[in-house]
Amino acid sequence: MNANISQITSSSRTITRIYLPYIGSTNDYAMNLLRTKNMMSETLIVTDFQTEGKGQRGKHWVSRPGKDLCLSWVLKNPPKHPTVFNMACALSVLEGIRKVDSFSSRLSIKWPNDILYSTGNLNLNHSKKLAGILIENHWRGEIWTAAIVGIGINVGRNNKIVGEKYNFPSQIAEFALPPISVAEILETEIEPSILELPILEALHKRIQTLNRDNGVEKTVEDFNSELFGLNQSRQFDINGKIRYGKLLRVDKDGRGVFVWDDNGKTSHLNSSEVVWCWD
């Protein structure tokens, strides 16, 4: 497949942009480039359509040709804190989307890194999934050499008729929450590419913050301030066992800190150990 290679410039620097009309997965494409050692220190890979997009926990991320933002941002020699880097990336996507319009108060981050939009109160019954992030790391022994940040955002409608209900692909049922898109929220069409630069700008700013002396603490604090469902009593599946409790915060190691209704005790859990119960 022919790739269109150009450049994209943020307020802080210019990086390589690779455009592909379609691809299986931009993350897989990026990983293959890293293995050939032909990739610049920072690269943006964008496609109109992913046929094998990847989500969290092995799920398939559904995209619609020309209607969703599908990209991977590749950074060699990333900051030293992988878990806090993940938080910085989630914040960047949230902040980039907020540049589009004034619906920012209805956006939140579902730990570890989904972007939700609330159609009412900030609770489960009114929340829909707007975007997802999948970060894959490249290691050489124990050295973290590169990060691939895959970003998928529901942007356009299936129909051009304003107000017509979405007809998302049936595979979307793999997700626990119903989807929503930027166009549905704004009630107007926008091009997915409009979001590229705002997100890139936000990524660059967040990495600058992370590299400062107090950058880790600042990033963790900001991440917690944007968390969905914080301090709300709800149901969780913890390693196959249903428990009722609250997510109090996420620590700098990326673990959720929970307090349980039945005994008042706290637990520090990885996101892979926790499934949100939406019913």
Secondary structure, DSSP 8 states (H G I E B T S, - for coil): ---EEEEEE-SS-EEEEEEES-BS-HHHHHHHHHHHT---SEEEEEES-BSS-B-GGG-B----TTTEEEEEEEEES--S-HHHHHHHHHHHHHHHHHTTSS-GGGEEEETTTEEEEESSSSSGGGEEEEEEEEEEEEEETTEEEEEEEEEEEE-S-SSSSTT------GGGGGSSS-B--HHHHHTS---GGGGHHHHHHHHHHHHHHHTSTTHHHHHHHHHHHTBTTBT--EEEEETTEEEEEEEEEE-TTS-EEEEETTT--EEEE-GGGEEE---
